[in-house]
Amino acid sequence: MSQTIRVLIVDDSAFVRKVVREMLSRNGAIEVVGAARDGEEALELAESLRPDVVTCDLMMPRLDGVGFVREQMARRPVPILILTASPEDGEQVLVALGAGAVDLVQKPTALATDQLLEIRDRLVEKVKAASRAPLGNLAPAIASRGLTPLAVPAATKVDAVVLGISTGGPQALRHLLPEFPAEFPIPILMVLHMPVGYTALFAEKLNETSRLEVREAVEGQPVRPGLALLAPAGRHLTLSRNRAGEVVTRLSLHPLDRNHRPAVDLLFQSAAEIYGSRVLGVVMTGMGDDGKEGAGWIKAQGGTILTESEESCIIYGMPRSVVEAGLSDRSVPLRDMARAIIHSL
């Protein structure tokens, strides 16, 4: 019999604490062991209750969500899910993720009744995934820009890198992208599962710490060496050639039948169709199996697939699905991923 997941809820709103407790308690695998009104009370309860997962609001009196994440991670790492109602809190969300929070759950502004089922399913899924996160992998994200960038080959057999990532992705990308030099010889295209309203700001933050130019993708944008494009949340990112023969980005709401928008699978398939064997796919930390189907498309065209190894993943879901399907050419930990990508060029 599987062990019950013990959850601590942190929110300054009594109504939100009540609703979140009810949503989680309906699942037999989850037990809500406590609720705190602010970060200071949460630190005390986390010490005495030793929860497996913490859900945490951002804006609270005394000690806010960011302060709680920083202090809790310094005392005893525990998987923390940030719950926020507004993309206007994006700056604080990204700081909290950088401080070691596992993931973000977007809650409806008023937690209206007709929206409860949707957020409940997502919240339960993320609590279960977070409970499996290795505590040793929850360290705050540290950008690597101070390091000497890795050297790249003069000639490559690859024309593009496509990368898919989800839970733990903001932390991993903050580590990975600064390791590449400004003269990286091919474009990088990325899908990160993130709620709408956060990807533009996150791309800006990555750009500040990277030698590469990092941008949120826009429609019809030519791809080029040294440019890393992040798919905007809520839009699928694919590639096509324009009349001049340039490879450009395409953004679309369709297809609507995908679990994620943007979908890693669609980016990978599109890159395989455009570049043939000259594409390198990278599947990193995240739950689910988005990327497995796309990796199959890349492999069918003769391309290469790298996966992040279990030892460094926050959630070893997406990479596992690719490995178990026999589609991974090599699995490497996060600390070696930039070097592995460059060696695969």
HUJO-V740119 format. One record per backbone hydrogen bond with DSSP energy under -1.0 kcal/mol. NH is the residue of the N-H (numbers start at 1). CO is the residue of the C=O. If there is no record, write none. Layout:
nh = {NH;NH}
co = {CO;CO}
This chain:
nh = {5;7;8;9;10;11;17;18;19;20;21;22;23;24;25;26;27;30;31;33;36;39;42;43;44;45;46;47;48;49;50;52;53;54;55;56;57;63;65;68;69;70;71;72;73;74;75;76;81;82;83;84;89;90;93;94;95;96;97;98;99;100;101;102;103;105;107;115;116;119;120;121;122;123;124;125;126;127;128;129;130;131;132;133;137;138;141;147;150;157;159;161;162;163;164;165;166;169;172;173;174;175;176;177;179;180;184;188;189;190;191;193;198;202;203;204;205;206;207;208;213;215;217;220;221;223;227;228;229;230;231;234;235;236;238;240;242;245;248;249;250;252;267;268;269;270;271;272;273;274;275;276;278;280;281;282;283;284;286;292;295;296;297;298;299;300;301;302;303;304;306;307;308;309;312;317;317;318;321;322;323;324;326;327;329;332;336;337;340;341;342;343;344;345}
co = {29;31;53;34;55;36;13;14;15;16;17;18;19;20;21;22;24;27;5;7;9;63;38;39;40;41;42;43;44;45;46;6;6;79;8;81;10;61;58;64;65;66;67;68;69;70;71;72;54;103;56;105;86;87;89;90;91;92;93;94;95;97;96;80;80;82;84;112;113;115;116;117;118;119;120;121;122;123;124;125;126;127;129;130;134;135;98;144;179;345;278;187;280;189;282;191;285;166;168;169;170;171;172;173;176;177;181;227;161;229;163;165;195;198;199;200;201;202;203;204;226;228;230;249;218;247;224;213;188;215;190;261;232;252;250;248;246;242;240;221;238;236;263;264;265;266;267;268;269;270;271;272;275;160;304;162;306;164;315;289;291;292;293;294;295;296;297;299;298;279;281;330;283;332;309;286;315;286;317;318;319;320;323;322;305;307;333;334;336;337;338;339;340;342}
